[in-house]
Amino acid sequence: MAEHTDSSRLIDERAYLATRVLLTAFAWLLIAAGQATGTLELASPLIVSGALAATIVTAGVAFALIVSSVRFDRVLVWAAPADLAVLALFIPALHDFGDPVLAVVVAFVAFYGHILTRWPATFVTVVAAAVYSVAHVIAHEPLHWHGAMLLGMKACVVVFVGALSALLNERYHEREHQYREAVHERGALAEELHHRVDELQAISDLTSIIHSSLEVEHAAPSIMRILGIALGVERATLIVMDKRSGDTLFRGTHGVSRFPEDTPRDLAAVESLGPEDQVLLAGHHLSCRSVFEHQRFSVLFCTDSDALERLGQRDLAVLGAVCSALVVAVENSQLYKLSLRLAVTDELTGLNNYRFFQQRLDEEVERSRRYHNDVSLLMIDADSFKDFNDSYGHVAGDVALADIGQVLRDAVREVDVVARYGGEEFSVILPETDGAGAFVAAEKIRESIAAFEFLDADGKRGPRLTVSIGLASFPEHAEDKEALLRHADEALYQAKRVGKNRVRSATAFLRRSWSDASKTRGDDE
């Protein structure tokens, strides 16, 4: 019949049932008192019928609430017509006792006005007022005009109380609804604030980690772990690419195994993919999208397609802030690595410079002494290089020095250290190489340079250059680094003096071996 508001569910069913039981019991006590005192009006058939009907309705309500577990609001709707019928029986029977039923009717409409929504409550109120009026008309037939006015006023009171109760109930629920909306909005704002705080904390932590080291790739696991938690994704990959070269400068993963070594170059094609496209990375089908664009760098974010679609503007803002800091860190890392490289690199030839050479020679001699290995040193000088400069110019001379550096790199092993010693002089450190092995390596270098055609002033190949090489080995020819340098330089001088374009060893000047060195140390002891 009517929809009930949520507050009706808060009413104690037991209190309602107890009230009905008490009112029904009061009706039967009234009948018993009438019979005991001989007041027949209190034991009239109408009152007995009303009490019997009230008992039946109360029993039905109790059965519905306790046994059948019918919803309370449905029970009230079902009981309302029955209660009005009971009141209609009591009104004519008790009209000579000062109209005590009026208070019950007023309480009835006030109760239903509080329980039902506005229009159903109004309907019940009007019906209750009509039942009350009709019952009085029947009881007071014929009804005088002043009685009719009084009855009309009472009916108006019933309607007023019911309407007022319904109106107050409606306003109460409007305010309750507004309060709930305010609470919900406040909760949403609190949750939003909590998320924002978490995001700001994540951005702060990530920024701190990103800028904690100039080698940002070492922080990739921590960066991706925090980013994965902040975005709520199980698997993710963040890739910083150089737009010019297509090289991957940074890659971090969360929940994804390491990339194969040949993956970075293949990732250049990922930049053109849309969110609906997928790429197989490290055994996982991930969707990728560009999340940050820089003049030089592009940042790609890859994750599961569903997770990528769930990313909102707030998530993208977090990604943008992190990527902005990451790009700056990557750029700083590149500059840092460049500065380190320049600090140990000869600008003209791209070889290691004198400073780096001295440092590595110290390390290799110390390692040789510790593990009883040999280490050899080649000192290389371009023959008649001044004449080459005079003939073809200093620009061609600089190009020739760079070419010599490249020939040296190509002629030695990866573990060997090639450096520009100064001017047209070069040096090569040969770890774990004795004098005989060093001589073979030196001859290979000499022949490679002698066969190389250098550029002339017009950029045409043709001019030739030769080199003289002096070698010394530790501990065969020297007891320490300084002696090794000195003997290699003396061997170079001898190669120059006897005709150039040749290799000379320090063997003729000083021959020592590990056994000799050990014997000497034993004698000293």
C-alpha positions as CSV (number, residue, x, y, z in Angstrom):
1,M,0.0,0.0,0.0
2,A,2.7,2.4,0.9
3,E,6.5,2.6,1.0
4,H,8.0,3.0,4.4
5,T,11.0,5.1,5.3
6,D,14.2,3.6,6.6
7,S,13.5,4.8,10.1
8,S,10.5,2.4,10.5
9,R,13.1,-0.4,10.7
10,L,14.6,1.3,13.7
11,I,11.4,1.0,15.8
12,D,11.5,-1.8,18.3
13,E,9.1,-4.4,17.2
14,R,8.9,-5.8,20.7
15,A,7.8,-2.4,22.1
16,Y,5.1,-2.1,19.4
17,L,3.8,-5.7,20.1
18,A,3.9,-5.1,23.9
19,T,1.8,-1.9,23.5
20,R,-0.8,-3.8,21.5
21,V,-0.9,-6.6,24.1
22,L,-1.3,-4.0,26.9
23,L,-4.1,-2.2,25.1
24,T,-5.9,-5.5,24.4
25,A,-5.5,-6.6,28.0
26,F,-6.9,-3.2,29.1
27,A,-10.0,-3.7,27.0
28,W,-10.6,-7.1,28.6
29,L,-10.0,-5.6,32.1
30,L,-12.5,-2.9,31.2
31,I,-15.1,-5.6,30.3
32,A,-14.3,-7.6,33.5
33,A,-14.7,-4.4,35.6
34,G,-18.0,-3.7,33.9
35,Q,-19.4,-7.1,34.7
36,A,-18.1,-7.0,38.3
37,T,-19.6,-3.6,39.0
38,G,-22.8,-4.1,37.0
39,T,-21.9,-1.4,34.5
40,L,-23.4,-2.9,31.5
41,E,-22.1,-0.3,29.2
42,L,-18.6,-1.5,29.8
43,A,-19.5,-5.0,28.9
44,S,-21.7,-4.3,25.9
45,P,-21.5,-6.5,22.8
46,L,-19.7,-3.8,20.9
47,I,-16.9,-3.6,23.5
48,V,-16.7,-7.4,23.7
49,S,-16.6,-7.6,19.9
50,G,-13.9,-4.8,19.8
51,A,-11.8,-6.6,22.4
52,L,-12.2,-9.9,20.6
53,A,-11.2,-8.2,17.3
54,A,-8.2,-6.5,19.0
55,T,-7.1,-9.9,20.4
56,I,-7.3,-11.5,16.9
57,V,-5.3,-8.7,15.3
58,T,-2.7,-8.7,18.1
59,A,-2.3,-12.4,17.7
60,G,-1.9,-12.1,14.0
61,V,0.7,-9.3,14.4
62,A,2.6,-11.5,16.9
63,F,2.5,-14.5,14.6
64,A,3.7,-12.4,11.6
65,L,6.6,-10.7,13.6
66,I,7.8,-13.7,15.7
67,V,7.0,-16.8,13.7
68,S,6.8,-15.7,10.1
69,S,9.4,-12.9,10.3
70,V,7.4,-10.6,8.1
71,R,8.8,-7.2,7.7
72,F,7.6,-4.7,10.3
73,D,6.4,-2.1,7.8
74,R,4.3,-4.7,6.0
75,V,2.7,-5.7,9.3
76,L,1.8,-2.1,10.1
77,V,0.1,-1.7,6.7
78,W,-1.9,-4.9,7.2
79,A,-2.9,-4.0,10.8
80,A,-4.0,-0.4,10.1
81,P,-7.5,-1.3,8.6
82,A,-8.1,-3.8,11.4
83,D,-7.2,-1.3,14.1
84,L,-9.6,1.3,12.6
85,A,-12.4,-1.3,12.6
86,V,-11.7,-2.0,16.3
87,L,-11.8,1.7,17.1
88,A,-15.1,2.0,15.2
89,L,-16.6,-0.6,17.6
90,F,-15.3,1.1,20.7
91,I,-16.4,4.6,19.8
92,P,-20.2,4.1,20.0
93,A,-19.9,1.9,23.0
94,L,-17.9,4.4,25.0
95,H,-19.5,7.7,23.8
96,D,-21.1,8.2,27.3
97,F,-17.7,8.1,29.0
98,G,-16.3,11.4,27.6
99,D,-15.0,10.1,24.3
100,P,-11.8,8.3,25.5
101,V,-11.2,6.9,22.1
102,L,-10.2,10.3,20.7
103,A,-6.8,10.1,22.4
104,V,-6.3,6.7,20.9
105,V,-7.2,7.9,17.4
106,V,-4.9,10.9,17.7
107,A,-2.1,8.6,18.9
108,F,-2.9,6.2,16.0
109,V,-2.6,8.9,13.3
110,A,0.5,10.4,14.9
111,F,2.1,7.0,15.0
112,Y,1.4,6.2,11.4
113,G,2.3,9.7,10.3
114,H,5.7,9.1,11.8
115,I,6.1,5.6,10.2
116,L,4.7,6.1,6.7
117,T,5.7,8.5,4.0
118,R,3.7,11.7,3.5
119,W,0.9,10.6,1.1
120,P,0.2,7.2,2.6
121,A,0.2,8.8,6.1
122,T,-2.3,11.4,4.9
123,F,-4.5,8.7,3.5
124,V,-4.5,6.8,6.8
125,T,-5.2,10.0,8.7
126,V,-8.2,10.9,6.5
127,V,-9.6,7.4,6.8
128,A,-9.2,7.5,10.6
129,A,-10.9,10.9,10.9
130,A,-13.8,9.6,8.7
131,V,-14.1,6.4,10.7
132,Y,-14.1,8.4,13.9
133,S,-16.7,10.8,12.6
134,V,-19.1,8.2,11.2
135,A,-18.9,6.1,14.4
136,H,-19.9,9.2,16.5
137,V,-22.7,10.0,14.1
138,I,-24.0,6.5,14.5
139,A,-23.7,6.7,18.3
140,H,-25.4,10.1,18.7
141,E,-28.2,9.8,16.2
142,P,-30.0,12.3,16.0
143,L,-27.0,14.7,16.1
144,H,-27.6,18.4,17.0
145,W,-25.8,21.2,15.2
146,H,-23.6,22.0,18.2
147,G,-22.6,18.4,18.5
148,A,-21.9,18.3,14.8
149,M,-19.6,21.3,15.1
150,L,-17.8,19.7,18.1
151,L,-17.4,16.5,16.2
152,G,-16.1,18.3,13.2
153,M,-13.5,20.1,15.3
154,K,-12.4,16.8,16.8
155,A,-12.1,15.3,13.3
156,C,-10.0,18.3,12.2
157,V,-7.8,17.8,15.2
158,V,-7.2,14.2,14.1
159,V,-6.4,15.3,10.6
160,F,-4.2,18.1,11.8
161,V,-2.2,15.8,14.1
162,G,-1.8,13.2,11.4
163,A,-0.8,15.8,8.8
164,L,1.6,17.5,11.2
165,S,3.2,14.2,12.1
166,A,3.6,13.2,8.5
167,L,5.1,16.7,7.7
168,L,7.5,16.6,10.6
169,N,8.5,13.0,9.6
170,E,9.1,14.1,6.0
171,R,11.3,17.0,7.1
172,Y,13.1,14.8,9.5
173,H,13.9,12.3,6.8
174,E,14.9,15.1,4.5
175,R,17.3,16.4,7.1
176,E,18.5,12.8,7.7
177,H,19.0,12.4,4.0
178,Q,21.0,15.6,3.9
179,Y,23.0,14.6,6.9
180,R,23.8,11.2,5.3
181,E,24.8,12.9,2.1
182,A,27.0,15.3,4.1
183,V,28.5,12.4,5.9
184,H,29.0,10.5,2.7
185,E,30.5,13.6,1.0
186,R,32.7,14.2,4.0
187,G,33.8,10.6,3.9
188,A,34.5,10.9,0.2
189,L,36.5,14.1,0.8
190,A,38.4,12.4,3.6
191,E,39.1,9.4,1.4
192,E,40.1,11.7,-1.4
193,L,42.4,13.6,1.0
194,H,43.9,10.3,2.2
195,H,44.6,9.3,-1.4
196,R,46.1,12.6,-2.2
197,V,48.3,12.4,0.9
198,D,49.3,8.9,-0.1
199,E,50.1,10.1,-3.7
200,L,52.1,13.0,-2.5
201,Q,54.0,10.8,-0.1
202,A,54.6,8.3,-2.9
203,I,55.8,11.2,-5.2
204,S,58.0,12.5,-2.4
205,D,59.5,9.1,-1.7
206,L,60.0,8.4,-5.4
207,T,61.6,11.8,-6.0
208,S,63.9,11.3,-3.0
209,I,64.9,7.9,-4.3
210,I,65.4,9.1,-7.9
211,H,67.6,12.0,-6.9
212,S,69.5,10.0,-4.2
213,S,72.0,8.7,-6.8
214,L,73.5,9.9,-10.0
215,E,73.2,6.3,-11.3
216,V,69.4,6.2,-11.3
217,E,69.2,2.7,-12.8
218,H,70.4,1.3,-9.5
219,A,67.2,2.7,-7.9
220,A,64.9,1.1,-10.5
221,P,63.6,-1.7,-8.2
222,S,62.6,0.7,-5.4
223,I,61.1,3.2,-7.8
224,M,58.9,0.6,-9.5
225,R,57.8,-1.0,-6.3
226,I,56.5,2.2,-4.8
227,L,55.0,3.3,-8.2
228,G,53.2,-0.1,-8.5
229,I,51.7,0.3,-5.0
230,A,50.7,3.9,-5.7
231,L,49.0,3.0,-9.0
232,G,47.6,-0.3,-7.7
233,V,49.0,-2.4,-10.5
234,E,50.5,-5.9,-10.2
235,R,52.9,-5.6,-13.2
236,A,54.4,-2.5,-14.7
237,T,57.3,-1.4,-16.8
238,L,58.6,2.2,-17.1
239,I,61.0,2.9,-20.0
240,V,62.9,6.1,-20.7
241,M,64.0,6.3,-24.4
242,D,66.2,8.6,-26.3
243,K,64.2,9.9,-29.2
244,R,67.2,10.5,-31.4
245,S,69.0,7.2,-31.0
246,G,66.1,5.0,-29.9
247,D,68.3,3.7,-27.0
248,T,66.7,2.8,-23.7
249,L,68.3,5.0,-21.0
250,F,66.2,3.6,-18.1
251,R,64.0,0.7,-17.6
252,G,62.4,-0.5,-14.4
253,T,60.0,-3.3,-13.8
254,H,57.5,-4.3,-11.1
255,G,56.2,-7.9,-11.1
256,V,57.9,-8.5,-14.5
257,S,61.1,-10.5,-14.9
258,R,64.2,-9.0,-16.4
259,F,64.2,-8.1,-20.1
260,P,66.3,-10.0,-22.6
261,E,69.5,-8.3,-23.6
262,D,68.2,-7.6,-27.2
263,T,64.9,-6.1,-26.0
264,P,65.8,-2.3,-25.8
265,R,66.2,-1.8,-29.5
266,D,62.9,-3.6,-30.1
267,L,61.2,-1.2,-27.7
268,A,61.6,1.6,-30.2
269,A,58.4,0.4,-32.0
270,V,56.4,0.4,-28.7
271,E,56.1,4.2,-28.7
272,S,53.6,4.1,-31.6
273,L,51.3,1.7,-29.9
274,G,48.0,2.7,-28.5
275,P,46.4,1.5,-25.2
276,E,44.5,-1.2,-27.1
277,D,47.7,-2.6,-28.6
278,Q,49.8,-5.2,-26.7
279,V,53.4,-6.1,-26.8
280,L,55.1,-9.2,-25.4
281,L,57.6,-8.1,-22.8
282,A,59.5,-10.6,-20.6
283,G,56.8,-13.2,-21.1
284,H,53.9,-10.9,-20.3
285,H,51.4,-9.3,-22.7
286,L,51.4,-5.7,-21.6
287,S,49.8,-2.6,-23.1
288,C,51.9,0.5,-23.4
289,R,51.3,4.2,-23.7
290,S,53.4,7.3,-23.7
291,V,52.9,9.1,-20.4
292,F,55.6,11.8,-20.7
293,E,57.2,13.7,-23.6
294,H,60.4,15.6,-23.3
295,Q,62.4,17.4,-26.0
296,R,64.9,14.6,-26.0
297,F,63.3,11.8,-24.1
298,S,60.0,9.8,-24.3
299,V,58.7,7.8,-21.3
300,L,56.6,4.7,-21.9
301,F,54.4,3.0,-19.2
302,C,53.4,-0.6,-19.8
303,T,51.0,-2.7,-17.7
304,D,48.1,-5.0,-18.1
305,S,45.4,-3.7,-20.5
306,D,42.7,-3.7,-17.8
307,A,45.0,-1.8,-15.4
308,L,45.9,0.7,-18.1
309,E,42.3,1.4,-18.8
310,R,41.6,2.0,-15.1
311,L,44.2,4.7,-14.8
312,G,42.4,8.0,-14.1
313,Q,43.6,11.6,-14.4
314,R,44.9,11.4,-10.8
315,D,47.0,8.3,-11.6
316,L,48.3,10.0,-14.8
317,A,49.2,13.1,-12.8
318,V,51.2,10.9,-10.4
319,L,52.9,9.2,-13.4
320,G,53.7,12.6,-14.9
321,A,55.2,13.9,-11.7
322,V,57.4,10.8,-11.3
323,C,58.4,10.8,-15.0
324,S,59.3,14.5,-14.8
325,A,61.7,13.8,-12.0
326,L,62.9,10.6,-13.6
327,V,63.8,12.4,-16.9
328,V,65.7,15.0,-15.0
329,A,67.6,12.3,-13.1
330,V,68.3,10.3,-16.3
331,E,69.6,13.5,-17.9
332,N,71.8,14.2,-14.9
333,S,73.0,10.6,-14.9
334,Q,74.0,10.9,-18.6
335,L,75.9,14.2,-17.8
336,Y,77.5,12.6,-14.8
337,K,78.7,9.6,-16.9
338,L,79.8,11.9,-19.6
339,S,81.9,13.9,-17.1
340,L,83.4,10.8,-15.7
341,R,84.2,9.6,-19.2
342,L,85.7,13.0,-20.2
343,A,87.8,13.0,-17.0
344,V,89.6,9.8,-18.1
345,T,89.3,10.2,-21.9
346,D,91.5,12.0,-24.3
347,E,89.4,14.4,-26.3
348,L,91.2,14.0,-29.6
349,T,91.6,10.3,-29.9
350,G,88.9,9.0,-27.6
351,L,91.5,6.9,-25.8
352,N,92.1,6.8,-22.1
353,N,94.1,9.8,-20.9
354,Y,97.3,10.1,-19.0
355,R,95.6,10.3,-15.6
356,F,93.6,7.1,-16.2
357,F,96.7,5.4,-17.6
358,Q,98.7,6.1,-14.4
359,Q,95.8,4.9,-12.2
360,R,95.4,1.6,-14.1
361,L,99.1,1.0,-14.3
362,D,99.3,1.2,-10.5
363,E,96.4,-1.2,-10.2
364,E,97.8,-3.7,-12.6
365,V,101.3,-3.7,-11.1
366,E,99.7,-4.2,-7.6
367,R,97.5,-7.0,-8.9
368,S,100.5,-8.6,-10.6
369,R,102.5,-8.5,-7.4
370,R,99.6,-9.9,-5.4
371,Y,98.8,-12.8,-7.7
372,H,102.3,-13.4,-9.2
373,N,101.1,-12.6,-12.7
374,D,103.0,-10.8,-15.4
375,V,102.0,-7.4,-16.7
376,S,103.7,-5.7,-19.7
377,L,103.8,-2.1,-20.9
378,L,104.2,-0.8,-24.4
379,M,105.4,2.7,-25.1
380,I,104.6,3.7,-28.7
381,D,105.7,6.8,-30.6
382,A,104.8,7.9,-34.1
383,D,107.9,8.2,-36.2
384,S,108.7,11.5,-37.9
385,F,105.3,12.9,-36.9
386,K,106.6,16.5,-37.2
387,D,107.4,15.9,-40.9
388,F,103.8,14.6,-41.3
389,N,102.4,17.7,-39.8
390,D,104.6,19.9,-41.9
391,S,103.6,18.1,-45.1
392,Y,99.9,17.8,-44.5
393,G,99.0,20.3,-41.8
394,H,98.1,20.0,-38.2
395,V,94.4,19.2,-39.0
396,A,95.5,16.1,-40.9
397,G,98.0,15.4,-38.0
398,D,95.2,15.4,-35.5
399,V,93.1,13.1,-37.7
400,A,96.2,10.8,-38.0
401,L,96.5,10.6,-34.2
402,A,92.8,9.7,-33.9
403,D,93.3,7.0,-36.6
404,I,96.4,5.6,-34.7
405,G,94.2,5.4,-31.6
406,Q,91.5,3.4,-33.5
407,V,94.2,1.1,-35.0
408,L,95.5,0.5,-31.5
409,R,92.0,-0.4,-30.1
410,D,91.4,-2.8,-33.0
411,A,94.8,-4.5,-32.5
412,V,94.6,-5.4,-28.8
413,R,92.4,-7.4,-26.5
414,E,89.4,-6.0,-24.7
415,V,91.2,-6.4,-21.3
416,D,94.2,-4.3,-22.6
417,V,94.3,-0.6,-21.7
418,V,95.1,1.8,-24.5
419,A,96.0,5.4,-23.6
420,R,97.4,8.5,-25.1
421,Y,100.5,9.2,-23.1
422,G,101.0,12.7,-24.6
423,G,101.6,14.3,-28.0
424,E,102.2,11.6,-30.6
425,E,103.1,9.1,-27.9
426,F,100.8,6.2,-26.8
427,S,100.9,3.5,-24.2
428,V,99.3,0.0,-23.9
429,I,99.0,-2.0,-20.6
430,L,98.9,-5.7,-21.3
431,P,97.6,-7.6,-18.1
432,E,98.8,-11.2,-17.6
433,T,101.2,-10.9,-20.5
434,D,104.9,-11.7,-20.2
435,G,107.7,-10.2,-22.3
436,A,107.4,-12.7,-25.2
437,G,103.6,-12.2,-25.4
438,A,104.1,-8.4,-25.3
439,F,106.6,-8.6,-28.2
440,V,104.0,-10.4,-30.3
441,A,101.4,-7.9,-29.5
442,A,103.8,-5.0,-30.2
443,E,104.7,-6.4,-33.6
444,K,101.0,-6.8,-34.5
445,I,100.5,-3.1,-33.6
446,R,103.5,-2.0,-35.6
447,E,102.5,-3.9,-38.7
448,S,98.8,-2.7,-38.5
449,I,99.9,1.0,-38.3
450,A,102.5,0.6,-41.1
451,A,99.8,-0.9,-43.4
452,F,97.3,1.8,-42.6
453,E,96.7,4.7,-45.1
454,F,96.2,8.0,-43.4
455,L,94.3,11.0,-44.8
456,D,96.2,13.9,-46.4
457,A,95.3,17.6,-46.3
458,D,92.6,17.0,-49.0
459,G,91.0,14.1,-47.1
460,K,92.4,11.5,-49.4
461,R,94.0,8.3,-48.1
462,G,97.6,7.5,-49.0
463,P,100.1,8.9,-46.5
464,R,101.8,6.3,-44.3
465,L,103.1,6.5,-40.8
466,T,105.2,4.1,-38.8
467,V,105.7,3.7,-35.0
468,S,108.5,2.7,-32.8
469,I,107.6,0.6,-29.7
470,G,109.5,-0.1,-26.5
471,L,108.3,-2.7,-24.1
472,A,109.0,-3.8,-20.5
473,S,107.4,-6.4,-18.3
474,F,106.9,-6.7,-14.6
475,P,108.6,-8.3,-12.8
476,E,110.8,-9.5,-15.6
477,H,112.3,-6.1,-16.3
478,A,111.3,-4.0,-13.4
479,E,110.6,-4.2,-9.6
480,D,107.9,-1.5,-9.5
481,K,105.8,0.8,-11.6
482,E,108.4,3.6,-11.9
483,A,111.0,1.2,-13.1
484,L,108.6,-0.4,-15.6
485,L,107.9,3.0,-17.1
486,R,111.5,3.9,-17.2
487,H,112.6,0.7,-18.9
488,A,109.8,0.8,-21.4
489,D,110.7,4.4,-22.3
490,E,114.4,3.4,-22.6
491,A,113.4,0.6,-24.9
492,L,111.4,3.0,-27.0
493,Y,114.5,5.3,-27.2
494,Q,116.6,2.4,-28.4
495,A,114.0,1.5,-31.1
496,K,114.1,5.1,-32.3
497,R,117.9,5.3,-32.2
498,V,118.5,2.1,-34.3
499,G,116.2,3.1,-37.2
500,K,112.6,3.5,-36.1
501,N,109.6,1.3,-37.2
502,R,110.6,-1.5,-34.9
503,V,110.0,-3.0,-31.5
504,R,112.6,-3.1,-28.8
505,S,112.4,-4.9,-25.4
506,A,114.0,-4.0,-22.2
507,T,115.5,-7.4,-21.9
508,A,119.0,-6.3,-22.9
509,F,119.1,-3.8,-20.1
510,L,117.7,-5.8,-17.2
511,R,116.5,-9.3,-16.9
512,R,114.7,-10.5,-13.8
513,S,112.1,-13.1,-13.1
514,W,109.8,-14.0,-10.3
515,S,112.4,-16.6,-9.1
516,D,115.1,-13.9,-9.2
517,A,112.9,-11.4,-7.3
518,S,112.0,-14.1,-4.7
519,K,115.7,-14.9,-4.3
520,T,116.6,-11.2,-3.8
521,R,113.9,-10.9,-1.2
522,G,115.2,-14.0,0.5
523,D,118.7,-12.6,0.6
524,D,117.4,-9.3,2.0
525,E,115.7,-11.1,4.7
